[in-house]
Structures are given as C-alpha cells and as structure tokens.
Amino acid sequence: MNIERIKKCQNCGRDLPIEARFCPYCMTKLIDEDGTIIKKTSVNRKRNIFIIIAIILV
C-alpha cells in the first residue's frame, strides 16, 4: 500500500507534498534556504488583520 505523505500549508491550509518548500497556491515559504522550517507567527496574523481593517475603513 503506497500512501503519499502530505502536510498542510500554514497560511491557506491546502494539502501539500511533505517535501514542499513553498505553497504553490498562496506562495508562502515553508522551508528556508538552509533547510529550517518556517513557522507562521501570530505577528503576521495581527499585521494581516490590521491591513484588512485599514482597507475596510478606507
């Protein structure tokens, strides 16, 4: 039985192959050039919320 291992994008939640270095759907970088895994931080989320609120207000 050949089960392909998958992981989910931290940004958009789409299924990706386990060896993916970036998400082709939202272009989020998942693995840095030196091989370290990039974890999405809450700072990015707060910044995104601020940008959305600013766009709505304008």
C-alpha distance matrix in Angstrom:
0.0 3.8 6.3 9.7 12.3 15.5 19.1 22.0 25.3 28.1 30.6 29.2 26.0 23.7 20.0 19.8 17.4 17.7 19.8 22.3 25.9 27.4 26.8 27.5 28.5 31.2 31.6 31.4 30.9 28.2 28.6 32.0 33.0 33.1 29.5 30.5 28.8 31.3 31.6 33.3 36.6 38.7 41.4 39.6 39.2 42.9 43.9 41.9 43.5 46.9 46.4 45.4 48.5 50.7 49.5 50.2 53.6 54.6
3.8 0.0 3.8 6.4 9.4 12.6 16.3 19.3 22.4 25.4 27.7 26.4 23.4 21.0 17.2 16.5 13.9 14.3 16.3 18.7 22.3 23.9 23.3 23.9 25.2 27.9 28.1 28.0 27.5 24.9 25.2 28.6 29.5 29.8 26.2 27.4 25.8 28.2 28.8 30.5 33.9 36.2 38.7 36.7 36.5 40.3 41.0 39.0 40.9 44.2 43.5 42.7 45.9 47.9 46.7 47.5 51.0 51.8
6.3 3.8 0.0 3.8 6.3 9.3 12.9 15.8 19.1 21.9 24.3 23.0 19.9 17.7 13.9 13.6 11.4 11.8 14.4 16.5 20.2 21.5 20.7 21.6 22.6 25.1 25.5 25.2 24.9 22.1 22.8 26.4 27.7 28.0 24.4 25.2 23.1 25.3 25.6 27.2 30.5 32.7 35.3 33.4 33.0 36.8 37.6 35.6 37.4 40.7 40.1 39.3 42.4 44.5 43.4 44.2 47.6 48.5
9.7 6.4 3.8 0.0 3.8 6.4 10.1 13.2 16.1 19.2 21.4 20.3 17.5 15.0 11.2 10.2 7.7 8.4 10.9 12.8 16.5 17.8 17.1 18.0 19.3 21.8 22.0 21.7 21.3 18.7 19.4 23.0 24.2 24.8 21.3 22.2 20.2 22.3 22.8 24.4 27.9 30.2 32.6 30.5 30.4 34.1 34.7 32.8 34.8 38.0 37.2 36.5 39.8 41.7 40.6 41.6 44.9 45.7
12.3 9.4 6.3 3.8 0.0 3.8 7.1 10.6 13.6 16.3 18.9 18.3 15.4 13.6 9.8 8.8 6.5 5.8 9.0 11.0 14.5 15.9 15.5 17.2 18.4 20.3 20.4 19.5 18.9 16.0 16.7 20.3 21.9 22.3 18.6 19.1 16.9 19.0 19.4 21.2 24.5 26.9 29.4 27.5 27.5 31.2 32.0 30.2 32.2 35.4 34.9 34.4 37.5 39.4 38.6 39.6 42.9 43.8
15.5 12.6 9.3 6.4 3.8 0.0 3.8 6.9 9.9 12.8 15.3 14.5 11.6 9.8 6.2 5.4 4.6 4.8 8.4 9.1 12.5 13.2 12.2 14.2 15.0 16.8 17.1 16.2 16.1 13.3 14.8 18.5 20.6 21.4 17.8 17.9 15.2 16.7 16.8 18.1 21.6 23.8 26.3 24.2 24.0 27.8 28.5 26.6 28.5 31.7 31.2 30.6 33.7 35.7 34.8 35.9 39.1 40.0
19.1 16.3 12.9 10.1 7.1 3.8 0.0 3.8 6.8 9.2 12.0 11.8 9.0 8.3 5.7 5.3 6.2 5.4 8.8 8.6 11.1 11.4 10.5 13.2 13.7 14.7 15.1 13.5 13.5 10.6 12.5 16.3 18.8 19.6 16.2 15.6 12.4 13.5 13.3 14.4 17.8 20.0 22.5 20.5 20.4 24.1 24.9 23.2 25.1 28.3 27.9 27.5 30.5 32.5 31.9 33.0 36.1 37.1
22.0 19.3 15.8 13.2 10.6 6.9 3.8 0.0 3.8 6.3 8.7 8.2 5.3 5.4 4.6 5.7 8.5 8.7 11.4 9.9 11.8 10.8 9.1 11.9 11.5 12.0 13.2 11.5 12.4 10.1 13.0 16.6 19.5 20.7 17.6 16.6 13.0 13.0 12.2 12.4 15.7 17.5 20.0 17.8 17.2 21.0 21.8 19.9 21.7 24.9 24.5 23.9 26.9 29.0 28.3 29.3 32.4 33.5
25.3 22.4 19.1 16.1 13.6 9.9 6.8 3.8 0.0 3.8 5.4 5.7 4.7 5.5 6.6 6.8 9.9 10.3 11.9 9.5 10.2 8.4 6.4 9.7 9.1 8.8 9.8 7.8 9.3 7.7 11.2 14.4 17.5 19.1 16.5 15.4 11.9 10.9 10.3 9.9 13.4 15.3 17.3 14.7 14.5 18.3 18.7 16.7 18.9 21.9 21.3 20.9 24.1 25.9 25.2 26.5 29.6 30.4
28.1 25.4 21.9 19.2 16.3 12.8 9.2 6.3 3.8 0.0 3.8 6.2 5.8 8.4 10.0 10.5 13.3 13.0 14.5 12.3 12.1 10.3 9.1 12.5 11.7 10.2 11.2 8.2 9.6 8.0 11.5 14.3 17.8 19.2 16.8 14.8 11.2 9.4 7.7 6.5 9.8 11.6 13.8 11.5 11.2 15.0 15.8 14.2 16.2 19.2 19.1 18.9 21.8 23.7 23.5 24.8 27.6 28.7
30.6 27.7 24.3 21.4 18.9 15.3 12.0 8.7 5.4 3.8 0.0 3.8 5.9 8.4 11.2 11.9 15.2 15.5 16.7 13.8 13.4 10.6 8.7 11.4 9.8 7.5 9.2 6.8 9.5 9.5 13.2 15.5 18.9 20.8 18.8 17.1 13.7 11.3 9.9 7.6 10.4 11.5 13.0 10.0 9.6 13.3 13.5 11.3 13.6 16.6 15.9 15.7 18.8 20.6 20.1 21.4 24.3 25.3
29.2 26.4 23.0 20.3 18.3 14.5 11.8 8.2 5.7 6.2 3.8 0.0 3.8 5.7 9.2 10.7 14.4 15.6 17.1 14.2 14.6 11.6 8.6 10.4 7.9 6.7 9.6 8.6 11.8 11.8 15.6 18.2 21.3 23.4 21.2 20.0 16.5 14.6 13.4 11.3 14.1 14.7 16.4 13.3 12.3 15.9 16.1 13.3 15.1 18.3 17.3 16.3 19.6 21.5 20.4 21.4 24.7 25.6
26.0 23.4 19.9 17.5 15.4 11.6 9.0 5.3 4.7 5.8 5.9 3.8 0.0 3.8 6.6 9.0 12.6 13.6 15.8 13.5 14.7 12.5 9.6 11.8 9.8 9.7 12.2 10.9 13.3 12.2 15.8 18.9 22.0 23.7 21.1 19.8 16.1 14.9 13.5 12.1 15.0 15.8 18.2 15.6 14.3 18.0 18.8 16.2 17.7 21.1 20.6 19.4 22.5 24.7 23.8 24.5 27.8 28.9
23.7 21.0 17.7 15.0 13.6 9.8 8.3 5.4 5.5 8.4 8.4 5.7 3.8 0.0 3.8 6.4 10.2 12.1 14.2 11.8 13.7 11.5 8.2 9.6 7.8 9.2 11.6 11.3 13.5 12.6 15.9 19.2 21.9 23.9 21.1 20.5 17.1 16.4 15.7 14.8 18.0 19.3 21.3 18.5 17.6 21.3 21.7 19.0 20.7 24.0 23.0 21.8 25.1 27.1 25.8 26.6 30.0 30.8
20.0 17.2 13.9 11.2 9.8 6.2 5.7 4.6 6.6 10.0 11.2 9.2 6.6 3.8 0.0 3.8 7.0 9.1 11.7 10.2 12.9 11.7 9.1 10.5 10.0 11.9 13.4 13.1 14.4 12.7 15.5 19.1 21.5 23.1 20.0 19.7 16.5 16.7 16.4 16.4 19.8 21.4 23.7 21.0 20.4 24.2 24.7 22.2 24.1 27.3 26.5 25.5 28.7 30.7 29.5 30.4 33.8 34.6
19.8 16.5 13.6 10.2 8.8 5.4 5.3 5.7 6.8 10.5 11.9 10.7 9.0 6.4 3.8 0.0 3.8 6.3 8.2 6.5 9.5 8.9 7.2 8.8 9.6 11.6 12.0 11.8 12.3 10.5 12.7 16.3 18.3 20.0 17.0 17.2 14.4 15.0 15.5 16.1 19.8 22.0 23.9 21.2 21.3 25.1 25.2 23.0 25.3 28.3 27.3 26.8 30.2 31.8 30.6 31.9 35.2 35.8
17.4 13.9 11.4 7.7 6.5 4.6 6.2 8.5 9.9 13.3 15.2 14.4 12.6 10.2 7.0 3.8 0.0 3.8 5.5 5.5 9.2 10.1 9.6 10.9 12.7 14.8 14.4 14.2 13.7 11.6 12.7 16.3 17.7 19.1 15.8 16.7 14.5 15.9 17.0 18.3 22.0 24.5 26.4 23.9 24.3 28.1 28.2 26.3 28.7 31.6 30.6 30.3 33.7 35.2 34.1 35.6 38.8 39.3
17.7 14.3 11.8 8.4 5.8 4.8 5.4 8.7 10.3 13.0 15.5 15.6 13.6 12.1 9.1 6.3 3.8 0.0 3.8 5.7 8.8 10.6 11.1 13.3 15.2 16.5 15.8 14.7 13.6 10.6 11.0 14.6 16.3 16.9 13.3 14.0 11.9 14.0 15.1 17.1 20.6 23.4 25.4 23.4 24.0 27.7 28.0 26.5 29.0 31.8 31.1 31.1 34.3 35.9 35.2 36.7 39.8 40.4
19.8 16.3 14.4 10.9 9.0 8.4 8.8 11.4 11.9 14.5 16.7 17.1 15.8 14.2 11.7 8.2 5.5 3.8 0.0 3.8 6.4 9.2 10.8 12.7 15.4 16.6 15.1 14.2 12.4 9.9 9.3 12.5 13.4 14.2 10.9 12.5 11.2 13.5 15.5 17.7 21.3 24.4 25.9 23.8 24.9 28.5 28.4 27.1 29.9 32.4 31.5 31.8 35.2 36.4 35.7 37.5 40.4 40.8
22.3 18.7 16.5 12.8 11.0 9.1 8.6 9.9 9.5 12.3 13.8 14.2 13.5 11.8 10.2 6.5 5.5 5.7 3.8 0.0 3.8 5.6 7.1 9.0 11.8 12.9 11.2 10.7 9.2 7.4 7.9 11.1 12.4 14.2 11.3 12.5 10.8 12.1 14.1 15.7 19.4 22.4 23.6 21.1 22.3 25.9 25.4 24.0 26.9 29.3 28.2 28.5 32.0 33.0 32.1 34.1 37.0 37.2
25.9 22.3 20.2 16.5 14.5 12.5 11.1 11.8 10.2 12.1 13.4 14.6 14.7 13.7 12.9 9.5 9.2 8.8 6.4 3.8 0.0 3.8 7.1 9.3 12.3 12.4 9.9 8.9 6.4 5.2 4.9 7.6 8.9 11.1 8.8 10.0 8.8 9.7 12.4 14.0 17.6 20.8 21.5 19.0 20.8 24.2 23.4 22.4 25.6 27.6 26.4 27.2 30.6 31.4 30.7 32.9 35.7 35.7
27.4 23.9 21.5 17.8 15.9 13.2 11.4 10.8 8.4 10.3 10.6 11.6 12.5 11.5 11.7 8.9 10.1 10.6 9.2 5.6 3.8 0.0 3.8 6.3 8.9 8.7 6.2 5.5 4.3 4.9 6.8 9.1 10.9 13.7 11.9 12.4 10.5 10.0 12.1 12.7 16.3 19.2 19.7 16.8 18.3 21.8 20.8 19.4 22.6 24.7 23.2 23.9 27.4 28.1 27.2 29.4 32.2 32.2
26.8 23.3 20.7 17.1 15.5 12.2 10.5 9.1 6.4 9.1 8.7 8.6 9.6 8.2 9.1 7.2 9.6 11.1 10.8 7.1 7.1 3.8 0.0 3.8 5.4 5.8 4.9 5.3 6.6 7.1 10.0 12.6 14.7 17.4 15.4 15.5 13.0 12.1 13.3 13.0 16.7 18.9 19.8 16.6 17.4 21.0 20.2 18.2 21.1 23.5 21.9 22.0 25.6 26.6 25.4 27.3 30.4 30.5
27.5 23.9 21.6 18.0 17.2 14.2 13.2 11.9 9.7 12.5 11.4 10.4 11.8 9.6 10.5 8.8 10.9 13.3 12.7 9.0 9.3 6.3 3.8 0.0 3.8 5.9 5.2 7.7 9.3 10.6 13.0 15.2 16.6 19.7 18.0 18.6 16.5 15.6 17.0 16.5 20.0 22.1 22.7 19.2 20.0 23.4 22.2 19.9 22.9 25.1 23.1 22.9 26.7 27.4 25.7 27.7 30.9 30.6
28.5 25.2 22.6 19.3 18.4 15.0 13.7 11.5 9.1 11.7 9.8 7.9 9.8 7.8 10.0 9.6 12.7 15.2 15.4 11.8 12.3 8.9 5.4 3.8 0.0 3.8 5.8 8.2 11.0 12.3 15.4 17.6 19.6 22.5 20.7 20.8 18.2 16.9 17.4 16.2 19.5 20.9 21.7 18.1 18.3 21.7 20.7 17.8 20.5 23.0 20.9 20.2 24.0 25.0 23.1 24.7 28.1 27.9
31.2 27.9 25.1 21.8 20.3 16.8 14.7 12.0 8.8 10.2 7.5 6.7 9.7 9.2 11.9 11.6 14.8 16.5 16.6 12.9 12.4 8.7 5.8 5.9 3.8 0.0 3.8 5.6 9.1 11.0 14.4 16.2 18.5 21.4 20.0 19.6 16.9 14.9 15.3 13.5 16.5 17.8 18.2 14.6 14.9 18.2 17.0 14.3 17.1 19.4 17.3 17.1 20.8 21.6 20.0 21.9 25.1 25.0
31.6 28.1 25.5 22.0 20.4 17.1 15.1 13.2 9.8 11.2 9.2 9.6 12.2 11.6 13.4 12.0 14.4 15.8 15.1 11.2 9.9 6.2 4.9 5.2 5.8 3.8 0.0 3.8 6.4 9.1 11.8 13.2 15.0 18.2 17.2 17.2 15.1 13.2 14.4 13.4 16.4 18.4 18.4 14.8 16.1 19.3 17.6 15.6 18.9 20.8 18.6 19.1 22.8 23.2 21.9 24.2 27.1 26.7
31.4 28.0 25.2 21.7 19.5 16.2 13.5 11.5 7.8 8.2 6.8 8.6 10.9 11.3 13.1 11.8 14.2 14.7 14.2 10.7 8.9 5.5 5.3 7.7 8.2 5.6 3.8 0.0 3.8 6.2 9.4 10.9 13.5 16.3 15.1 14.3 11.9 9.7 10.7 9.6 12.8 15.1 15.2 11.9 13.4 16.7 15.5 13.9 17.2 19.2 17.7 18.4 21.9 22.6 21.8 24.1 26.8 26.8
30.9 27.5 24.9 21.3 18.9 16.1 13.5 12.4 9.3 9.6 9.5 11.8 13.3 13.5 14.4 12.3 13.7 13.6 12.4 9.2 6.4 4.3 6.6 9.3 11.0 9.1 6.4 3.8 0.0 3.8 5.9 7.1 9.8 12.5 11.4 10.9 9.1 7.2 9.5 9.7 13.0 16.0 16.0 13.2 15.3 18.5 17.3 16.4 19.8 21.6 20.3 21.5 24.8 25.3 24.8 27.3 29.8 29.8
28.2 24.9 22.1 18.7 16.0 13.3 10.6 10.1 7.7 8.0 9.5 11.8 12.2 12.6 12.7 10.5 11.6 10.6 9.9 7.4 5.2 4.9 7.1 10.6 12.3 11.0 9.1 6.2 3.8 0.0 3.8 6.8 9.9 11.7 9.5 8.7 6.1 5.3 7.5 8.8 12.4 15.6 16.4 14.2 15.9 19.3 18.8 18.0 21.1 23.2 22.4 23.3 26.5 27.4 27.2 29.3 31.9 32.3
28.6 25.2 22.8 19.4 16.7 14.8 12.5 13.0 11.2 11.5 13.2 15.6 15.8 15.9 15.5 12.7 12.7 11.0 9.3 7.9 4.9 6.8 10.0 13.0 15.4 14.4 11.8 9.4 5.9 3.8 0.0 3.8 6.7 8.0 5.8 5.6 4.5 5.5 8.9 11.2 14.3 17.9 18.4 16.6 18.8 21.9 21.3 21.0 24.2 26.0 25.3 26.5 29.6 30.3 30.2 32.6 34.9 35.2
32.0 28.6 26.4 23.0 20.3 18.5 16.3 16.6 14.4 14.3 15.5 18.2 18.9 19.2 19.1 16.3 16.3 14.6 12.5 11.1 7.6 9.1 12.6 15.2 17.6 16.2 13.2 10.9 7.1 6.8 3.8 0.0 3.8 5.5 5.3 5.3 6.3 6.5 10.3 12.5 15.0 18.6 18.4 16.9 19.6 22.3 21.3 21.5 24.9 26.1 25.4 27.1 30.1 30.4 30.5 33.1 35.2 35.3
33.0 29.5 27.7 24.2 21.9 20.6 18.8 19.5 17.5 17.8 18.9 21.3 22.0 21.9 21.5 18.3 17.7 16.3 13.4 12.4 8.9 10.9 14.7 16.6 19.6 18.5 15.0 13.5 9.8 9.9 6.7 3.8 0.0 3.8 5.5 7.5 9.5 10.3 14.1 16.3 18.7 22.3 21.8 20.2 23.2 25.7 24.4 24.6 28.1 29.2 28.2 30.1 33.1 33.1 33.1 35.9 38.0 37.7
33.1 29.8 28.0 24.8 22.3 21.4 19.6 20.7 19.1 19.2 20.8 23.4 23.7 23.9 23.1 20.0 19.1 16.9 14.2 14.2 11.1 13.7 17.4 19.7 22.5 21.4 18.2 16.3 12.5 11.7 8.0 5.5 3.8 0.0 3.8 5.8 9.1 10.7 14.3 17.1 19.2 22.9 22.7 21.6 24.5 27.0 26.1 26.6 29.9 31.0 30.4 32.4 35.2 35.3 35.6 38.4 40.3 40.3
29.5 26.2 24.4 21.3 18.6 17.8 16.2 17.6 16.5 16.8 18.8 21.2 21.1 21.1 20.0 17.0 15.8 13.3 10.9 11.3 8.8 11.9 15.4 18.0 20.7 20.0 17.2 15.1 11.4 9.5 5.8 5.3 5.5 3.8 0.0 3.8 6.5 9.1 12.5 15.6 18.1 21.9 22.3 21.1 23.6 26.4 25.8 26.1 29.2 30.7 30.2 31.8 34.7 35.2 35.4 37.9 40.0 40.3
30.5 27.4 25.2 22.2 19.1 17.9 15.6 16.6 15.4 14.8 17.1 20.0 19.8 20.5 19.7 17.2 16.7 14.0 12.5 12.5 10.0 12.4 15.5 18.6 20.8 19.6 17.2 14.3 10.9 8.7 5.6 5.3 7.5 5.8 3.8 0.0 3.8 6.3 9.4 12.8 14.9 18.6 19.1 18.4 20.8 23.5 23.3 23.7 26.7 28.2 28.1 29.7 32.4 33.1 33.6 35.9 37.9 38.4
28.8 25.8 23.1 20.2 16.9 15.2 12.4 13.0 11.9 11.2 13.7 16.5 16.1 17.1 16.5 14.4 14.5 11.9 11.2 10.8 8.8 10.5 13.0 16.5 18.2 16.9 15.1 11.9 9.1 6.1 4.5 6.3 9.5 9.1 6.5 3.8 0.0 3.8 6.3 9.7 12.3 16.0 17.0 16.1 18.0 20.9 21.1 21.2 23.9 25.8 25.8 27.1 29.8 30.8 31.2 33.2 35.5 36.2
31.3 28.2 25.3 22.3 19.0 16.7 13.5 13.0 10.9 9.4 11.3 14.6 14.9 16.4 16.7 15.0 15.9 14.0 13.5 12.1 9.7 10.0 12.1 15.6 16.9 14.9 13.2 9.7 7.2 5.3 5.5 6.5 10.3 10.7 9.1 6.3 3.8 0.0 3.8 6.5 9.1 12.8 13.5 12.4 14.6 17.4 17.3 17.6 20.4 22.1 22.1 23.5 26.2 27.1 27.6 29.7 31.8 32.5
31.6 28.8 25.6 22.8 19.4 16.8 13.3 12.2 10.3 7.7 9.9 13.4 13.5 15.7 16.4 15.5 17.0 15.1 15.5 14.1 12.4 12.1 13.3 17.0 17.4 15.3 14.4 10.7 9.5 7.5 8.9 10.3 14.1 14.3 12.5 9.4 6.3 3.8 0.0 3.8 6.2 9.7 11.2 10.5 12.0 14.9 15.6 15.8 18.2 20.2 20.6 21.8 24.2 25.5 26.2 28.0 30.1 31.2
33.3 30.5 27.2 24.4 21.2 18.1 14.4 12.4 9.9 6.5 7.6 11.3 12.1 14.8 16.4 16.1 18.3 17.1 17.7 15.7 14.0 12.7 13.0 16.5 16.2 13.5 13.4 9.6 9.7 8.8 11.2 12.5 16.3 17.1 15.6 12.8 9.7 6.5 3.8 0.0 3.8 6.8 8.4 7.1 8.3 11.4 12.1 12.1 14.4 16.5 17.0 18.1 20.5 21.9 22.6 24.3 26.4 27.6
36.6 33.9 30.5 27.9 24.5 21.6 17.8 15.7 13.4 9.8 10.4 14.1 15.0 18.0 19.8 19.8 22.0 20.6 21.3 19.4 17.6 16.3 16.7 20.0 19.5 16.5 16.4 12.8 13.0 12.4 14.3 15.0 18.7 19.2 18.1 14.9 12.3 9.1 6.2 3.8 0.0 3.8 5.3 5.7 7.0 9.1 10.4 11.4 13.1 14.9 16.1 17.4 19.2 20.6 22.0 23.5 25.2 26.6
38.7 36.2 32.7 30.2 26.9 23.8 20.0 17.5 15.3 11.6 11.5 14.7 15.8 19.3 21.4 22.0 24.5 23.4 24.4 22.4 20.8 19.2 18.9 22.1 20.9 17.8 18.4 15.1 16.0 15.6 17.9 18.6 22.3 22.9 21.9 18.6 16.0 12.8 9.7 6.8 3.8 0.0 3.8 5.4 4.9 6.2 8.5 9.7 10.5 12.3 14.2 15.3 16.5 18.3 20.0 21.1 22.6 24.4
41.4 38.7 35.3 32.6 29.4 26.3 22.5 20.0 17.3 13.8 13.0 16.4 18.2 21.3 23.7 23.9 26.4 25.4 25.9 23.6 21.5 19.7 19.8 22.7 21.7 18.2 18.4 15.2 16.0 16.4 18.4 18.4 21.8 22.7 22.3 19.1 17.0 13.5 11.2 8.4 5.3 3.8 0.0 3.8 5.4 5.1 6.1 8.6 9.9 10.6 12.3 14.3 15.4 16.5 18.4 20.1 21.2 22.7
39.6 36.7 33.4 30.5 27.5 24.2 20.5 17.8 14.7 11.5 10.0 13.3 15.6 18.5 21.0 21.2 23.9 23.4 23.8 21.1 19.0 16.8 16.6 19.2 18.1 14.6 14.8 11.9 13.2 14.2 16.6 16.9 20.2 21.6 21.1 18.4 16.1 12.4 10.5 7.1 5.7 5.4 3.8 0.0 3.8 5.5 5.1 6.1 8.6 9.8 10.5 12.3 14.3 15.3 16.5 18.4 20.0 21.2
39.2 36.5 33.0 30.4 27.5 24.0 20.4 17.2 14.5 11.2 9.6 12.3 14.3 17.6 20.4 21.3 24.3 24.0 24.9 22.3 20.8 18.3 17.4 20.0 18.3 14.9 16.1 13.4 15.3 15.9 18.8 19.6 23.2 24.5 23.6 20.8 18.0 14.6 12.0 8.3 7.0 4.9 5.4 3.8 0.0 3.8 5.4 5.1 6.2 8.6 9.9 10.6 12.4 14.2 15.4 16.6 18.5 20.1
42.9 40.3 36.8 34.1 31.2 27.8 24.1 21.0 18.3 15.0 13.3 15.9 18.0 21.3 24.2 25.1 28.1 27.7 28.5 25.9 24.2 21.8 21.0 23.4 21.7 18.2 19.3 16.7 18.5 19.3 21.9 22.3 25.7 27.0 26.4 23.5 20.9 17.4 14.9 11.4 9.1 6.2 5.1 5.5 3.8 0.0 3.8 5.4 5.1 6.2 8.7 10.0 10.6 12.3 14.3 15.4 16.6 18.5
43.9 41.0 37.6 34.7 32.0 28.5 24.9 21.8 18.7 15.8 13.5 16.1 18.8 21.7 24.7 25.2 28.2 28.0 28.4 25.4 23.4 20.8 20.2 22.2 20.7 17.0 17.6 15.5 17.3 18.8 21.3 21.3 24.4 26.1 25.8 23.3 21.1 17.3 15.6 12.1 10.4 8.5 6.1 5.1 5.4 3.8 0.0 3.8 5.5 5.1 6.2 8.7 10.0 10.5 12.4 14.3 15.4 16.6
41.9 39.0 35.6 32.8 30.2 26.6 23.2 19.9 16.7 14.2 11.3 13.3 16.2 19.0 22.2 23.0 26.3 26.5 27.1 24.0 22.4 19.4 18.2 19.9 17.8 14.3 15.6 13.9 16.4 18.0 21.0 21.5 24.6 26.6 26.1 23.7 21.2 17.6 15.8 12.1 11.4 9.7 8.6 6.1 5.1 5.4 3.8 0.0 3.8 5.4 5.1 6.2 8.7 9.8 10.6 12.4 14.3 15.5
43.5 40.9 37.4 34.8 32.2 28.5 25.1 21.7 18.9 16.2 13.6 15.1 17.7 20.7 24.1 25.3 28.7 29.0 29.9 26.9 25.6 22.6 21.1 22.9 20.5 17.1 18.9 17.2 19.8 21.1 24.2 24.9 28.1 29.9 29.2 26.7 23.9 20.4 18.2 14.4 13.1 10.5 9.9 8.6 6.2 5.1 5.5 3.8 0.0 3.8 5.4 5.1 6.2 8.6 9.9 10.6 12.3 14.4
46.9 44.2 40.7 38.0 35.4 31.7 28.3 24.9 21.9 19.2 16.6 18.3 21.1 24.0 27.3 28.3 31.6 31.8 32.4 29.3 27.6 24.7 23.5 25.1 23.0 19.4 20.8 19.2 21.6 23.2 26.0 26.1 29.2 31.0 30.7 28.2 25.8 22.1 20.2 16.5 14.9 12.3 10.6 9.8 8.6 6.2 5.1 5.4 3.8 0.0 3.8 5.5 5.2 6.1 8.6 10.0 10.6 12.4
46.4 43.5 40.1 37.2 34.9 31.2 27.9 24.5 21.3 19.1 15.9 17.3 20.6 23.0 26.5 27.3 30.6 31.1 31.5 28.2 26.4 23.2 21.9 23.1 20.9 17.3 18.6 17.7 20.3 22.4 25.3 25.4 28.2 30.4 30.2 28.1 25.8 22.1 20.6 17.0 16.1 14.2 12.3 10.5 9.9 8.7 6.2 5.1 5.4 3.8 0.0 3.8 5.5 5.1 6.2 8.6 9.9 10.6
45.4 42.7 39.3 36.5 34.4 30.6 27.5 23.9 20.9 18.9 15.7 16.3 19.4 21.8 25.5 26.8 30.3 31.1 31.8 28.5 27.2 23.9 22.0 22.9 20.2 17.1 19.1 18.4 21.5 23.3 26.5 27.1 30.1 32.4 31.8 29.7 27.1 23.5 21.8 18.1 17.4 15.3 14.3 12.3 10.6 10.0 8.7 6.2 5.1 5.5 3.8 0.0 3.8 5.4 5.1 6.2 8.7 10.0
48.5 45.9 42.4 39.8 37.5 33.7 30.5 26.9 24.1 21.8 18.8 19.6 22.5 25.1 28.7 30.2 33.7 34.3 35.2 32.0 30.6 27.4 25.6 26.7 24.0 20.8 22.8 21.9 24.8 26.5 29.6 30.1 33.1 35.2 34.7 32.4 29.8 26.2 24.2 20.5 19.2 16.5 15.4 14.3 12.4 10.6 10.0 8.7 6.2 5.2 5.5 3.8 0.0 3.8 5.4 5.1 6.2 8.7
50.7 47.9 44.5 41.7 39.4 35.7 32.5 29.0 25.9 23.7 20.6 21.5 24.7 27.1 30.7 31.8 35.2 35.9 36.4 33.0 31.4 28.1 26.6 27.4 25.0 21.6 23.2 22.6 25.3 27.4 30.3 30.4 33.1 35.3 35.2 33.1 30.8 27.1 25.5 21.9 20.6 18.3 16.5 15.3 14.2 12.3 10.5 9.8 8.6 6.1 5.1 5.4 3.8 0.0 3.8 5.5 5.2 6.3
49.5 46.7 43.4 40.6 38.6 34.8 31.9 28.3 25.2 23.5 20.1 20.4 23.8 25.8 29.5 30.6 34.1 35.2 35.7 32.1 30.7 27.2 25.4 25.7 23.1 20.0 21.9 21.8 24.8 27.2 30.2 30.5 33.1 35.6 35.4 33.6 31.2 27.6 26.2 22.6 22.0 20.0 18.4 16.5 15.4 14.3 12.4 10.6 9.9 8.6 6.2 5.1 5.4 3.8 0.0 3.8 5.5 5.2
50.2 47.5 44.2 41.6 39.6 35.9 33.0 29.3 26.5 24.8 21.4 21.4 24.5 26.6 30.4 31.9 35.6 36.7 37.5 34.1 32.9 29.4 27.3 27.7 24.7 21.9 24.2 24.1 27.3 29.3 32.6 33.1 35.9 38.4 37.9 35.9 33.2 29.7 28.0 24.3 23.5 21.1 20.1 18.4 16.6 15.4 14.3 12.4 10.6 10.0 8.6 6.2 5.1 5.5 3.8 0.0 3.8 5.5
53.6 51.0 47.6 44.9 42.9 39.1 36.1 32.4 29.6 27.6 24.3 24.7 27.8 30.0 33.8 35.2 38.8 39.8 40.4 37.0 35.7 32.2 30.4 30.9 28.1 25.1 27.1 26.8 29.8 31.9 34.9 35.2 38.0 40.3 40.0 37.9 35.5 31.8 30.1 26.4 25.2 22.6 21.2 20.0 18.5 16.6 15.4 14.3 12.3 10.6 9.9 8.7 6.2 5.2 5.5 3.8 0.0 3.8
54.6 51.8 48.5 45.7 43.8 40.0 37.1 33.5 30.4 28.7 25.3 25.6 28.9 30.8 34.6 35.8 39.3 40.4 40.8 37.2 35.7 32.2 30.5 30.6 27.9 25.0 26.7 26.8 29.8 32.3 35.2 35.3 37.7 40.3 40.3 38.4 36.2 32.5 31.2 27.6 26.6 24.4 22.7 21.2 20.1 18.5 16.6 15.5 14.4 12.4 10.6 10.0 8.7 6.3 5.2 5.5 3.8 0.0
